[in-house]
Amino acid sequence: MENKDHNNTGSQTNPEESKNENEKGKQVQSNVKETYGSIKSFLYELLDISHDTDRDATMEAILKDIPFKGHNAWILIFSIIVASVGLNVGSTAVVIGAMLISPLMGPIVGLGFSVAINDVDTLRRSLVNLGVMVGLSLITAFLYFQLSPLTELTEELKARTYPTILDVLVAIFGGLALIIAKAKRGTIITVISGVAIATALMPPLCTAGYGLAVWDFSVFGGAMYLFTINTIFIALSTFVVSKFLRFPLVKYANSLRRKRIAQIASTIAVVVMIPSVYLFYNLLKESYFENDATKFIQSELASYKQSFLQKNSTVISYNSGINPEIEVSFLGKEIPKDVILLWKDKLNTYEYLENTELNVLQNENSENFDQLKYMVELKRRDSLELAESKKHIEDLETEMIKLQKSKRLIKFDQVAEEIRLNYENIEAVSFADILTSNFEQIDTIPTFSIKWKPELEEEQKSTTEDKLQKWLSYKLNIDDIQVNSLN
C-alpha cells in the first residue's frame, strides 16, 4: 500500500507548475504578436507612399508637362538631333545625354493619369500632344539621317529595332518609378532623369526616322513597335499607381455624362491592358525560348569534337512561336545523319524548344565533295576579275597581230635586193616600225625610207615612190605600209 501511494503521488502534476507553463505560453504568444506587429508597422512605414503624396501638386505637374509647344518643342528637336548623332556614330554616352534633356514623358504619363481619373479632356490633349511629339521626332530624325553622309546601320541603331522582355520590364518599373516620384511631395528630379534614360523612348523614335531615311521599313516598323510597347507600359504603370493612390476622379455636373466618361475610361483601360498582358506573355515565352536554345547549343552541339561549330553563324529564330528554328553551321568532317537525328531528339527534351526545327549546315569537304560545283562558285565570285583579264588578253592579242605584221619583214635583205634590181635610181633603203598616236590610241606602221640618186627629178621620184609602195604592199601583204623619201 505504501508503494502504491508513493507511485500515485509521483504521477500527479503539480498545479503550480501547470500554471507557470500556461503563463509562459501566453507570454510567448504575446511576444510573437508584438514582433509581428512591429515588423508590420515597420514595413508599412517603409513602403507606404500615401501619407507623403501631394495629390494637388502631382496633378498640376502632370497637366503642365503634357503640352508640346514653344520651349518643349525646340528642346525635343535638339535632343532628337543629339540622340541621332549618338546613334549614327555608335556613341552610348551621347545618346544618354540626349535622353536627359528630352521632354518625352509628359504626354505618356498624361494618358495613364487621365484614364485613371476619368478626365476625357486631358486624355484628348495627351493623345494630340503625343501625336505631335512622335511626328516632330520622326521628321527631325528623318531629316538628320537624310542629310548625314553616314548611313550604316550601327549596333546602337540595330539594338532599337526589336523589343525584348527586358524592354517591357524596364518600361513597367520605369513607369512605376516615374509616377511615384512625381507624386512625392517635392518631386525627385534625379529619379525622373533616371527613368528618362532607362525607358529609352527617344532612341526608338530616332531609329524609326533612320528607317524612313534609308527606306527600310523593317527597321522603321521594329523601332516603332518598341516605342509603342514602352509607351503602353509606362501609361499602364501610371494608371495603376494613380488608382492605388486614390487620386480624385473628375466630377461632372451631368450624372449621365459622368457615367459615360467612366465607361469610356474603363473600356480604354481594358483595351490597353489585355493586349499588353498578351504581349508580355509572348515576349516572356520568346525569352525562355532563346535561353533554352542557347543552352541546347552550348550543351549538345558545341561539345561535338569531330567538327567545329561556327558560333557567329548560329541563328535562333522564334518566329512568334510559329515554326521556331535553330540554324547552326559546322566546319570539318561531315556529321553523320545518326548524330543529327540524336540532336533533334534531344531538342524535344527542352521545355521551350518543342516543335523547333534544327537545321545543320556543313561545309563540303567530305568524301562526296563536288569539285565542279566549287569551280562554278569560284567562277561566279571572280567574274569581275575574269572580265578584266579577258580585256587584257584582247589588248595583248592586238599587239601580237601588229608584231606578226612586222615579223613578215624579217627577210629585209631579200626585199632590199629585189628593190636594187628593179629600181636602179634608188641609192639606199631602210626599214623601221614607226609608232604613231592620234591621242586616243597608239598604232605601229611599217615604213620604208628611200634615198634616191641625185640626178633623179622630183616628178620621177613621186611616180617611182607610188609604184614601190604598191609593190611592197603586195609583196609583204601589208595594207598600211608607207614609203618615205629621204631626199
C-alpha positions as CSV (number, residue, x, y, z in Angstrom):
1,M,0.0,0.0,0.0
2,E,2.8,2.3,0.8
3,N,4.4,1.7,-2.6
4,K,1.1,2.3,-4.3
5,D,0.5,5.6,-2.6
6,H,4.0,6.6,-3.4
7,N,3.6,5.9,-7.1
8,N,0.3,7.8,-7.3
9,T,1.8,10.8,-5.7
10,G,4.7,10.8,-8.2
11,S,2.4,10.6,-11.2
12,Q,0.3,13.6,-10.2
13,T,1.0,17.0,-11.8
14,N,1.8,20.0,-9.6
15,P,-0.9,22.7,-10.2
16,E,1.6,25.4,-9.6
17,E,3.9,24.2,-12.4
18,S,1.0,23.8,-14.9
19,K,0.0,27.4,-14.2
20,N,3.6,28.6,-14.8
21,E,3.7,26.8,-18.1
22,N,0.4,28.4,-19.3
23,E,1.7,31.8,-18.4
24,K,4.9,31.2,-20.3
25,G,2.9,30.1,-23.4
26,K,0.8,33.2,-23.2
27,Q,3.9,35.3,-22.9
28,V,5.5,33.7,-26.0
29,Q,2.3,34.3,-28.0
30,S,2.3,37.9,-26.8
31,N,5.9,38.4,-27.8
32,V,5.2,36.9,-31.2
33,K,2.3,39.2,-31.8
34,E,4.3,42.2,-30.7
35,T,7.2,41.2,-33.0
36,Y,4.8,40.6,-35.9
37,G,3.1,43.9,-35.2
38,S,6.4,45.7,-35.0
39,I,7.6,44.2,-38.3
40,K,4.2,45.0,-39.9
41,S,4.4,48.6,-38.7
42,F,8.0,48.9,-39.9
43,L,7.2,47.6,-43.3
44,Y,4.1,49.8,-43.6
45,E,6.1,52.9,-42.7
46,L,8.9,51.8,-45.0
47,L,6.8,51.1,-48.1
48,D,3.8,53.4,-47.6
49,I,3.6,56.2,-50.1
50,S,0.2,57.6,-49.5
51,H,1.0,59.8,-46.5
52,D,3.7,61.8,-48.4
53,T,1.7,62.2,-51.6
54,D,0.8,65.7,-52.7
55,R,-2.2,64.9,-55.0
56,D,-2.9,68.5,-56.0
57,A,0.7,69.3,-56.8
58,T,1.1,66.0,-58.7
59,M,-2.0,66.6,-60.8
60,E,-0.8,70.1,-61.6
61,A,2.7,68.9,-62.5
62,I,1.3,66.2,-64.8
63,L,-1.1,68.5,-66.6
64,K,1.7,71.1,-67.0
65,D,4.0,68.6,-68.7
66,I,1.5,67.4,-71.3
67,P,1.6,70.3,-73.9
68,F,4.3,70.3,-76.6
69,K,4.9,73.8,-77.8
70,G,7.4,76.6,-77.6
71,H,10.4,75.7,-75.4
72,N,9.4,72.0,-75.1
73,A,9.2,71.6,-78.9
74,W,12.6,73.1,-79.5
75,I,14.1,71.1,-76.7
76,L,12.6,68.0,-78.3
77,I,14.1,68.8,-81.7
78,F,17.5,69.5,-80.4
79,S,17.6,66.4,-78.2
80,I,16.4,64.2,-81.1
81,I,19.3,65.6,-83.2
82,V,21.8,64.9,-80.4
83,A,20.4,61.3,-80.0
84,S,20.5,60.7,-83.8
85,V,24.2,61.8,-83.8
86,G,24.9,59.4,-81.0
87,L,23.1,56.5,-82.7
88,N,24.8,57.4,-86.0
89,V,28.3,57.2,-84.6
90,G,27.6,54.4,-82.1
91,S,28.2,56.6,-79.0
92,T,26.1,55.5,-76.0
93,A,27.3,58.5,-73.9
94,V,25.8,60.9,-76.5
95,V,22.5,59.0,-76.6
96,I,22.3,59.1,-72.8
97,G,22.9,62.9,-72.8
98,A,20.1,63.4,-75.3
99,M,17.7,61.4,-73.2
100,L,18.4,63.5,-70.1
101,I,17.2,66.7,-71.8
102,S,14.3,65.2,-73.8
103,P,10.7,66.1,-72.6
104,L,9.0,62.9,-74.0
105,M,7.4,61.6,-70.8
106,G,4.7,64.3,-70.3
107,P,2.0,63.2,-72.8
108,I,2.6,59.5,-72.0
109,V,2.1,60.0,-68.2
110,G,-0.9,62.2,-69.1
111,L,-2.5,59.3,-70.9
112,G,-2.4,56.9,-68.0
113,F,-3.3,59.6,-65.5
114,S,-6.3,60.9,-67.4
115,V,-7.8,57.4,-67.8
116,A,-7.3,56.8,-64.0
117,I,-9.2,60.0,-63.1
118,N,-11.8,59.8,-65.9
119,D,-10.7,63.0,-67.5
120,V,-11.6,62.8,-71.2
121,D,-10.4,66.3,-71.9
122,T,-6.9,65.6,-70.5
123,L,-6.9,62.3,-72.4
124,R,-7.7,64.1,-75.7
125,R,-4.9,66.6,-75.0
126,S,-2.5,63.9,-74.2
127,L,-3.2,61.9,-77.4
128,V,-2.9,65.1,-79.5
129,N,0.4,66.1,-77.9
130,L,1.7,62.5,-78.1
131,G,0.9,62.6,-81.9
132,V,2.7,65.9,-82.2
133,M,5.7,64.6,-80.2
134,V,6.0,61.5,-82.4
135,G,5.6,63.4,-85.6
136,L,8.1,66.1,-84.7
137,S,10.6,63.5,-83.6
138,L,10.3,61.4,-86.8
139,I,10.6,64.4,-89.0
140,T,13.7,65.7,-87.2
141,A,15.4,62.3,-87.2
142,F,14.4,61.7,-90.9
143,L,15.9,65.0,-92.0
144,Y,19.1,64.4,-90.0
145,F,19.7,60.9,-91.4
146,Q,18.7,62.1,-94.9
147,L,21.4,64.7,-94.8
148,S,24.0,62.7,-92.9
149,P,26.8,61.1,-95.0
150,L,26.8,58.1,-92.6
151,T,24.0,55.7,-93.5
152,E,25.4,52.5,-92.0
153,L,23.1,50.5,-89.6
154,T,25.3,50.8,-86.4
155,E,24.9,48.4,-83.4
156,E,23.2,51.3,-81.5
157,L,20.5,51.6,-84.2
158,K,20.1,47.8,-84.6
159,A,19.6,47.4,-80.9
160,R,16.4,49.6,-81.1
161,T,14.7,47.6,-83.9
162,Y,13.0,44.8,-81.8
163,P,11.6,44.7,-78.3
164,T,12.6,42.1,-75.7
165,I,11.1,41.1,-72.3
166,L,13.7,43.3,-70.7
167,D,12.4,46.3,-72.6
168,V,8.9,45.6,-71.2
169,L,10.2,45.1,-67.7
170,V,12.1,48.4,-67.9
171,A,9.0,50.2,-69.2
172,I,6.8,48.8,-66.4
173,F,9.1,49.5,-63.5
174,G,10.4,52.7,-65.0
175,G,6.8,54.0,-65.3
176,L,6.1,53.0,-61.7
177,A,9.2,54.8,-60.5
178,L,8.2,57.9,-62.5
179,I,4.7,58.4,-61.3
180,I,5.7,57.6,-57.7
181,A,8.5,60.2,-58.0
182,K,6.0,62.8,-59.4
183,A,3.5,62.0,-56.6
184,K,6.0,62.6,-53.8
185,R,5.9,66.0,-52.0
186,G,8.8,67.7,-53.6
187,T,9.5,66.0,-57.0
188,I,12.6,63.7,-57.1
189,I,14.2,65.1,-60.2
190,T,17.0,62.5,-60.2
191,V,14.5,59.7,-60.4
192,I,12.7,61.4,-63.3
193,S,16.1,61.8,-65.1
194,G,17.0,58.2,-64.4
195,V,13.6,57.0,-65.8
196,A,14.1,59.1,-68.9
197,I,17.3,57.2,-69.5
198,A,16.1,53.7,-68.5
199,T,12.9,53.7,-70.5
200,A,14.7,54.8,-73.7
201,L,11.8,56.4,-75.5
202,M,13.9,58.6,-77.7
203,P,16.3,56.1,-79.4
204,P,13.4,54.1,-81.0
205,L,12.0,57.3,-82.5
206,C,15.4,58.2,-83.9
207,T,15.8,54.7,-85.3
208,A,12.4,54.9,-86.9
209,G,13.5,58.2,-88.6
210,Y,16.6,56.4,-89.8
211,G,14.4,53.6,-91.2
212,L,12.4,56.2,-93.2
213,A,15.5,57.9,-94.4
214,V,17.1,54.7,-95.8
215,W,13.7,53.4,-96.9
216,D,14.0,50.3,-94.7
217,F,10.5,49.6,-93.3
218,S,11.7,46.6,-91.3
219,V,13.8,49.0,-89.2
220,F,11.1,51.6,-89.1
221,G,8.4,49.0,-88.0
222,G,10.6,47.4,-85.4
223,A,11.6,50.7,-83.9
224,M,8.0,52.0,-83.7
225,Y,6.9,48.7,-82.2
226,L,9.5,49.1,-79.4
227,F,8.4,52.7,-78.9
228,T,4.7,51.7,-78.8
229,I,5.4,49.0,-76.2
230,N,7.3,51.4,-74.0
231,T,4.6,54.0,-74.3
232,I,1.8,51.5,-73.4
233,F,3.5,50.1,-70.3
234,I,4.6,53.5,-69.0
235,A,1.0,54.7,-69.3
236,L,-0.3,51.5,-67.8
237,S,2.1,51.9,-64.8
238,T,0.9,55.4,-64.3
239,F,-2.8,54.2,-64.4
240,V,-2.2,51.5,-61.8
241,V,-0.3,53.9,-59.3
242,S,-2.8,56.7,-59.8
243,K,-5.6,54.2,-58.9
244,F,-3.7,52.9,-55.9
245,L,-3.0,56.4,-54.6
246,R,-6.8,57.2,-55.0
247,F,-6.4,60.4,-57.0
248,P,-9.9,62.1,-57.0
249,L,-12.0,61.5,-60.1
250,V,-13.0,64.4,-62.2
251,K,-16.5,65.5,-61.3
252,Y,-19.1,66.2,-63.9
253,A,-22.3,68.2,-63.3
254,N,-24.3,65.8,-65.5
255,S,-24.5,62.3,-63.9
256,L,-25.2,60.7,-67.3
257,R,-22.0,62.2,-68.7
258,R,-20.1,61.2,-65.6
259,K,-21.2,57.6,-66.1
260,R,-20.5,57.6,-69.8
261,I,-17.0,59.0,-69.2
262,A,-16.3,56.3,-66.6
263,Q,-17.4,53.7,-69.1
264,I,-15.1,55.1,-71.7
265,A,-12.1,55.3,-69.3
266,S,-12.8,51.7,-68.2
267,T,-13.0,50.5,-71.8
268,I,-9.7,52.1,-72.7
269,A,-8.0,50.6,-69.7
270,V,-9.3,47.1,-70.6
271,V,-8.4,47.5,-74.3
272,V,-4.9,48.5,-73.4
273,M,-4.3,46.0,-70.6
274,I,-5.5,42.8,-72.4
275,P,-3.2,43.2,-75.4
276,S,-0.4,44.3,-73.0
277,V,-0.7,41.1,-70.9
278,Y,-0.8,39.0,-74.1
279,L,2.3,40.8,-75.5
280,F,4.1,40.4,-72.2
281,Y,3.3,36.7,-72.2
282,N,4.6,36.3,-75.8
283,L,7.8,38.2,-75.1
284,L,8.3,36.1,-72.0
285,K,7.9,32.9,-74.0
286,E,10.4,34.2,-76.6
287,S,12.9,35.0,-73.8
288,Y,12.5,31.4,-72.4
289,F,12.9,30.0,-75.9
290,E,16.1,31.9,-76.6
291,N,17.6,30.8,-73.2
292,D,16.8,27.2,-73.9
293,A,18.1,27.4,-77.4
294,T,21.4,28.9,-76.2
295,K,21.7,26.2,-73.5
296,F,21.0,23.5,-76.1
297,I,23.6,24.8,-78.5
298,Q,26.3,25.1,-75.7
299,S,25.5,21.7,-74.1
300,E,24.7,19.5,-77.1
301,L,26.3,21.0,-80.2
302,A,29.4,22.9,-79.0
303,S,30.7,19.7,-77.3
304,Y,30.9,17.8,-80.6
305,K,34.6,17.3,-81.2
306,Q,34.6,15.9,-84.8
307,S,33.6,19.2,-86.3
308,F,33.9,22.9,-85.4
309,L,30.7,24.9,-84.5
310,Q,30.7,28.3,-86.1
311,K,29.1,30.3,-83.2
312,N,29.0,33.6,-85.2
313,S,26.9,31.9,-87.9
314,T,24.3,30.5,-85.4
315,V,20.8,31.8,-86.0
316,I,18.0,31.5,-83.4
317,S,14.6,32.4,-84.8
318,Y,11.4,32.3,-82.7
319,N,9.1,33.5,-85.5
320,S,6.4,34.5,-83.0
321,G,6.1,30.8,-81.9
322,I,5.2,29.6,-85.4
323,N,7.8,27.1,-86.7
324,P,10.7,28.3,-84.5
325,E,14.1,27.4,-85.9
326,I,17.7,26.9,-84.8
327,E,20.3,27.1,-87.6
328,V,23.9,26.1,-86.9
329,S,27.0,25.8,-89.2
330,F,29.8,23.3,-88.8
331,L,33.3,23.1,-90.3
332,G,35.3,19.9,-90.5
333,K,34.3,16.4,-91.1
334,E,30.8,15.6,-92.3
335,I,28.5,14.9,-89.4
336,P,26.7,11.6,-89.6
337,K,23.0,11.6,-90.0
338,D,22.6,9.5,-86.9
339,V,24.2,12.2,-84.8
340,I,21.9,14.9,-86.3
341,L,18.9,12.7,-85.5
342,L,20.1,12.3,-82.0
343,W,20.4,16.1,-81.6
344,K,16.9,16.5,-82.9
345,D,15.6,14.0,-80.4
346,K,17.4,15.9,-77.5
347,L,15.9,19.1,-78.8
348,N,12.5,18.0,-77.8
349,T,13.6,17.3,-74.2
350,Y,13.9,21.1,-73.6
351,E,10.7,22.6,-72.3
352,Y,10.5,25.6,-74.6
353,L,12.1,24.1,-77.7
354,E,9.2,21.8,-78.5
355,N,8.4,21.7,-82.3
356,T,11.6,23.6,-83.0
357,E,13.3,22.8,-86.3
358,L,17.1,22.2,-86.2
359,N,19.0,22.9,-89.4
360,V,22.6,21.8,-89.5
361,L,24.7,23.4,-92.3
362,Q,28.0,21.7,-93.2
363,N,30.9,22.6,-95.4
364,E,31.5,20.3,-98.4
365,N,35.0,18.9,-97.5
366,S,33.7,15.4,-97.2
367,E,34.1,12.3,-99.5
368,N,31.2,13.4,-101.7
369,F,32.6,16.8,-102.4
370,D,31.5,18.2,-105.7
371,Q,34.6,19.8,-107.4
372,L,32.6,21.1,-110.4
373,K,30.2,23.0,-108.0
374,Y,33.2,24.5,-106.3
375,M,34.7,25.7,-109.5
376,V,31.4,27.2,-110.7
377,E,31.2,29.1,-107.4
378,L,34.8,30.4,-107.8
379,K,34.0,31.5,-111.4
380,R,30.9,33.3,-110.2
381,R,32.7,35.1,-107.4
382,D,35.6,36.1,-109.6
383,S,33.6,37.1,-112.6
384,L,34.8,40.7,-112.4
385,E,38.4,39.7,-112.4
386,L,37.8,37.3,-115.3
387,A,36.2,40.1,-117.3
388,E,39.2,42.4,-116.6
389,S,41.6,39.6,-117.6
390,K,39.7,39.0,-120.8
391,K,40.1,42.6,-121.8
392,H,43.8,42.5,-121.0
393,I,44.1,39.4,-123.2
394,E,42.3,41.1,-126.1
395,D,44.8,44.0,-125.9
396,L,47.7,41.6,-125.9
397,E,46.3,39.8,-128.9
398,T,46.0,43.1,-130.8
399,E,49.7,43.9,-130.1
400,M,50.6,40.4,-131.1
401,I,48.9,40.9,-134.5
402,K,50.9,44.0,-135.0
403,L,54.1,42.3,-134.1
404,Q,53.3,39.5,-136.5
405,K,52.9,42.0,-139.3
406,S,56.3,43.4,-138.5
407,K,57.8,39.9,-138.4
408,R,56.9,39.4,-142.1
409,L,59.6,41.9,-142.9
410,I,62.3,39.9,-141.2
411,K,63.8,39.0,-144.5
412,F,64.8,42.6,-145.2
413,D,67.9,41.6,-147.2
414,Q,65.8,39.8,-149.8
415,V,63.4,42.7,-150.2
416,A,66.3,45.2,-150.4
417,E,68.0,43.1,-153.1
418,E,64.8,43.0,-155.2
419,I,64.4,46.8,-154.8
420,R,68.0,47.2,-156.0
421,L,67.4,45.0,-159.1
422,N,64.1,46.5,-160.0
423,Y,64.7,50.2,-159.2
424,E,68.1,51.4,-160.5
425,N,67.5,55.0,-159.4
426,I,67.4,54.1,-155.7
427,E,70.7,54.5,-153.9
428,A,69.8,53.1,-150.4
429,V,66.8,51.7,-148.5
430,S,66.0,51.4,-144.8
431,F,63.1,49.9,-142.8
432,A,61.6,50.6,-139.3
433,D,58.3,50.2,-137.4
434,I,57.1,53.8,-136.7
435,L,54.9,54.4,-133.6
436,T,52.0,56.9,-134.2
437,S,49.3,58.3,-132.0
438,N,46.1,60.3,-132.5
439,F,46.0,60.9,-128.7
440,E,43.3,58.2,-128.3
441,Q,45.3,55.1,-129.3
442,I,48.8,54.1,-130.4
443,D,49.5,52.2,-133.6
444,T,52.5,50.7,-135.3
445,I,53.1,51.4,-139.0
446,P,55.9,49.6,-141.1
447,T,57.8,52.3,-143.0
448,F,60.4,52.1,-145.8
449,S,62.7,55.1,-146.2
450,I,64.2,55.6,-149.7
451,K,67.4,57.5,-150.7
452,W,67.4,58.5,-154.4
453,K,70.3,59.1,-156.7
454,P,71.0,62.8,-157.2
455,E,70.2,63.0,-160.9
456,L,66.6,61.8,-160.5
457,E,63.9,64.5,-161.0
458,E,61.1,65.1,-158.4
459,E,58.3,64.0,-160.7
460,Q,60.0,60.8,-161.4
461,K,60.7,60.3,-157.7
462,S,57.0,60.6,-156.9
463,T,55.9,58.2,-159.7
464,T,58.5,55.6,-158.6
465,E,57.6,56.0,-154.9
466,D,53.9,55.2,-155.6
467,K,54.8,52.2,-157.7
468,L,57.2,51.0,-155.0
469,Q,54.6,51.3,-152.2
470,K,52.1,49.3,-154.2
471,W,54.6,46.6,-154.9
472,L,55.8,46.4,-151.3
473,S,52.2,46.2,-150.1
474,Y,51.5,43.3,-152.4
475,K,54.8,41.6,-151.8
476,L,54.5,41.8,-148.0
477,N,50.7,41.5,-147.8
478,I,50.5,44.7,-145.6
479,D,47.8,47.3,-146.4
480,D,49.1,50.2,-144.3
481,I,52.8,50.2,-145.4
482,Q,54.4,53.6,-146.0
483,V,57.2,54.7,-148.3
484,N,59.1,58.0,-147.5
485,S,61.8,59.8,-149.4
486,L,64.9,60.9,-147.6
487,N,65.9,63.4,-150.2
